[in-house]
């Protein structure tokens, strides 16, 4: 498949297999939210966990999704293989931003570095409100910033702590859906206008919506056909609303 035929579409495929068919140095940035696989303290409890820390109301609505009951070794293998292809398809000053649970940083960061990436920064998404648990309850998620070389930035007004509220449970299309404004903040820094962003774990399509809002091109991949349908419809509706807004305000 030619690159132009990939852009602006959600591809129902295994991310690793799909990326192997992409040309070298064709992408400006990768922003992805892979499975966290961090629900348990031990490997046995992690693999058997149902929910991985996601709130019960979201599990009741959506169930769970493919891949998030892997052990650490399985996740490290997957992310390293994805990173090999990511390093190949990114341009020479591109960035990869990957959402990550804090427990997995010591495992995933060196695995990604071993494929050629430089560990450039660690971004904190501060949600403001408490998550599940006891003791020092979590209010944040982490984002690994990996680069292929000397990175090029397109917005200098974003810090490495970003405060944006999580998506309300009743507004979600996916268990771990990220806020559009959060993704827009990330995209502005790592991708130029009219540049191309890839998301190998596309879910309900938030990255596509954010990219459309900012006039960036995008490619989405997800292995679950249910979420491919949801993402396509969501991007269609929200893009139509955005176009209508622009048309109204440019009369």
C-alpha positions as CSV (number, residue, x, y, z in Angstrom):
1,X,0.0,0.0,0.0
2,X,1.3,3.5,-0.9
3,X,1.7,6.0,1.9
4,X,-0.9,8.3,0.5
5,X,-3.4,5.5,0.7
6,X,-2.7,5.0,4.4
7,X,-3.2,8.6,5.4
8,X,-6.5,9.7,7.1
9,X,-7.7,6.1,7.6
10,X,-8.1,3.7,10.5
11,X,-6.5,0.4,9.5
12,X,-7.8,-2.8,11.2
13,X,-4.6,-4.7,11.5
14,X,-1.8,-6.0,13.7
15,X,0.3,-2.8,14.2
16,X,3.6,-4.6,13.8
17,X,2.6,-6.3,10.6
18,X,1.1,-3.1,9.2
19,X,4.2,-1.0,10.0
20,X,6.5,-3.4,8.3
21,X,4.8,-2.4,5.1
22,X,5.4,1.3,5.6
23,X,8.2,3.2,3.7
24,X,11.3,4.3,5.5
25,X,11.4,7.8,7.0
26,X,7.8,8.7,6.1
27,X,6.4,9.8,9.5
28,X,7.0,13.0,11.4
29,X,5.8,11.8,14.8
30,X,4.3,8.8,16.6
31,X,1.9,9.3,19.5
32,X,0.6,6.0,21.0
33,X,-1.1,4.6,24.1
34,X,-0.3,0.9,24.2
35,X,-1.5,-1.5,26.8
36,X,-0.1,-0.8,30.3
37,X,-0.2,-4.3,31.7
38,X,0.4,-3.1,35.2
39,X,-2.6,-4.2,37.2
40,X,-0.9,-6.5,39.6
41,X,2.2,-6.5,41.8
42,X,3.4,-9.9,40.8
43,X,3.6,-11.4,37.3
44,X,0.9,-13.9,38.1
45,X,-1.5,-11.3,39.5
46,X,-0.7,-9.0,36.6
47,X,-1.6,-11.5,34.0
48,X,-4.7,-12.6,35.8
49,X,-5.9,-9.0,36.6
50,X,-9.2,-7.8,35.2
51,X,-9.2,-4.1,34.9
52,X,-5.6,-3.1,35.4
53,X,-6.6,-0.2,37.6
54,X,-9.4,1.1,35.4
55,X,-12.5,2.3,37.2
56,X,-15.3,-0.3,37.5
57,X,-17.9,1.8,35.7
58,X,-15.8,1.9,32.6
59,X,-15.2,-1.9,32.8
60,X,-18.9,-2.5,33.1
61,X,-19.5,-0.3,30.0
62,X,-16.7,-1.5,27.8
63,X,-15.3,-4.8,29.1
64,X,-11.6,-5.1,28.6
65,X,-9.4,-4.9,25.5
66,X,-6.9,-7.1,23.6
67,X,-3.4,-7.2,25.0
68,X,-3.7,-5.7,28.4
69,X,-3.2,-8.9,30.4
70,X,0.3,-9.6,29.2
71,X,3.2,-10.1,31.6
72,X,6.1,-7.8,31.6
73,X,8.2,-9.9,29.2
74,X,5.3,-10.0,26.7
75,X,4.8,-6.3,26.8
76,X,8.6,-5.5,26.6
77,X,8.8,-7.8,23.5
78,X,5.8,-6.1,21.8
79,X,7.0,-2.6,22.5
80,X,10.6,-3.3,21.4
81,X,9.3,-4.8,18.1
82,X,7.0,-1.8,17.6
83,X,10.0,0.5,18.4
84,X,12.2,-1.2,15.8
85,X,9.6,-0.3,13.1
86,X,8.9,3.1,14.6
87,X,12.6,4.1,14.4
88,X,12.7,3.0,10.8
89,X,9.5,4.9,9.7
90,X,10.2,8.1,11.6
91,X,12.2,10.9,10.0
92,X,15.7,11.8,11.2
93,X,14.5,14.4,13.7
94,X,11.2,12.8,14.7
95,X,9.7,12.0,18.1
96,X,7.8,9.1,19.5
97,X,5.6,9.8,22.5
98,X,4.3,6.7,24.4
99,X,1.9,6.7,27.3
100,X,3.3,4.5,30.0
101,X,2.4,3.3,33.6
102,X,5.2,4.3,36.0
103,X,5.7,0.7,37.0
104,X,6.8,-0.2,33.4
105,X,9.3,2.7,32.8
106,X,12.3,0.7,34.1
107,X,11.4,-2.1,31.7
108,X,10.2,-0.3,28.6
109,X,12.7,2.7,28.4
110,X,15.8,0.6,28.0
111,X,14.0,-1.8,25.6
112,X,13.1,1.2,23.4
113,X,16.6,2.7,23.7
114,X,18.1,-0.6,22.5
115,X,16.4,-0.1,19.1
116,X,18.2,3.2,18.4
117,X,16.0,5.7,20.1
118,X,17.3,8.4,22.6
119,X,15.4,8.8,25.8
120,X,14.8,12.5,25.5
121,X,12.3,13.4,28.2
122,X,9.7,12.1,30.6
123,X,6.4,14.0,30.4
124,X,3.8,13.9,33.2
125,X,0.1,14.2,32.5
126,X,-1.3,15.6,35.7
127,X,-5.0,14.8,36.0
128,X,-5.8,16.9,39.1
129,X,-8.0,14.3,40.7
130,X,-7.2,11.0,42.5
131,X,-7.3,7.7,40.8
132,X,-8.0,4.3,42.4
133,X,-6.0,2.9,45.3
134,X,-4.7,3.7,48.8
135,X,-1.9,5.6,50.3
136,X,-0.3,8.1,47.8
137,X,-3.1,7.8,45.3
138,X,-2.1,8.4,41.7
139,X,-3.0,11.7,40.0
140,X,-0.8,11.3,36.9
141,X,0.3,9.2,34.0
142,X,3.7,9.3,32.3
143,X,4.7,9.8,28.6
144,X,8.0,8.6,27.4
145,X,9.6,11.0,24.9
146,X,11.9,9.1,22.5
147,X,13.7,10.7,19.6
148,X,15.5,9.4,16.5
149,X,18.3,12.0,16.7
150,X,18.4,15.7,17.2
151,X,14.6,16.4,17.6
152,X,12.8,19.3,15.9
153,X,10.2,21.0,18.0
154,X,7.3,23.1,16.6
155,X,5.9,24.7,19.7
156,X,8.1,25.9,22.6
157,X,5.2,26.8,24.9
158,X,4.5,23.3,26.4
159,X,6.2,22.1,29.5
160,X,6.9,18.5,30.6
161,X,4.0,18.6,33.1
162,X,0.7,19.0,31.4
163,X,-2.4,19.6,33.6
164,X,-5.6,18.5,31.9
165,X,-8.6,16.8,33.4
166,X,-9.3,13.2,32.4
167,X,-12.2,12.3,30.2
168,X,-15.4,11.8,32.3
169,X,-16.5,8.2,32.5
170,X,-19.9,8.9,30.9
171,X,-18.2,10.6,27.9
172,X,-15.8,7.8,27.0
173,X,-15.8,5.6,23.9
174,X,-12.8,3.6,25.3
175,X,-11.7,2.4,28.7
176,X,-8.4,4.4,28.6
177,X,-9.5,7.3,26.4
178,X,-7.2,10.3,26.5
179,X,-8.4,14.0,26.4
180,X,-8.3,15.7,23.0
181,X,-6.7,18.8,24.5
182,X,-3.9,16.7,26.0
183,X,-3.1,15.1,22.6
184,X,-3.3,18.5,20.9
185,X,-0.6,19.8,23.3
186,X,1.6,16.9,22.5
187,X,1.0,17.1,18.7
188,X,1.8,20.8,18.6
189,X,5.3,20.1,19.9
190,X,6.4,17.1,17.8
191,X,4.6,17.5,14.5
192,X,4.6,20.4,12.0
193,X,1.4,21.6,10.3
194,X,0.6,19.2,7.4
195,X,3.0,16.7,9.0
196,X,2.1,13.0,9.4
197,X,1.4,11.4,12.8
198,X,1.1,7.6,13.4
199,X,-0.8,5.9,16.2
200,X,-0.3,2.1,16.3
201,X,-2.8,1.7,19.1
202,X,-5.6,3.9,17.8
203,X,-8.4,2.8,20.1
204,X,-11.5,5.1,19.8
205,X,-9.7,7.6,17.5
206,X,-8.8,10.5,19.9
207,X,-5.5,11.0,18.1
208,X,-7.3,11.3,14.7
209,X,-9.7,13.9,16.1
210,X,-6.8,16.0,17.6
211,X,-4.8,15.8,14.4
212,X,-7.8,16.9,12.3
213,X,-8.3,19.9,14.7
214,X,-4.7,21.0,14.2
215,X,-4.4,20.4,10.4
216,X,-2.1,17.4,10.8
217,X,-2.3,14.2,8.7
218,X,-2.7,11.0,10.5
219,X,-2.5,7.2,10.2
220,X,-4.3,5.0,12.7
221,X,-3.9,1.2,13.4
222,X,-6.0,-0.9,15.7
223,X,-6.4,-4.7,15.9
224,X,-10.0,-4.5,17.2
225,X,-12.7,-4.1,14.5
226,X,-15.1,-2.8,17.1
227,X,-12.9,0.2,17.9
228,X,-12.1,0.7,14.2
229,X,-15.8,1.3,13.6
230,X,-16.1,3.6,16.6
231,X,-13.0,5.6,15.6
232,X,-14.2,6.0,12.0
233,X,-17.6,7.3,13.1
234,X,-16.2,9.5,15.8
235,X,-13.7,11.2,13.5
236,X,-16.4,11.6,10.8
237,X,-18.8,13.3,13.2
238,X,-16.3,15.5,15.0
239,X,-14.6,16.6,11.7
240,X,-17.9,17.5,10.3
241,X,-18.7,19.6,13.4
242,X,-15.3,21.3,13.1
243,X,-15.8,22.1,9.4
244,X,-19.2,23.5,10.2
245,X,-17.8,25.7,12.9
246,X,-15.1,27.1,10.6
247,X,-17.6,27.7,7.9
248,X,-19.8,29.6,10.2
249,X,-17.0,31.8,11.6
250,X,-15.5,32.6,8.2
251,X,-18.6,34.0,6.6
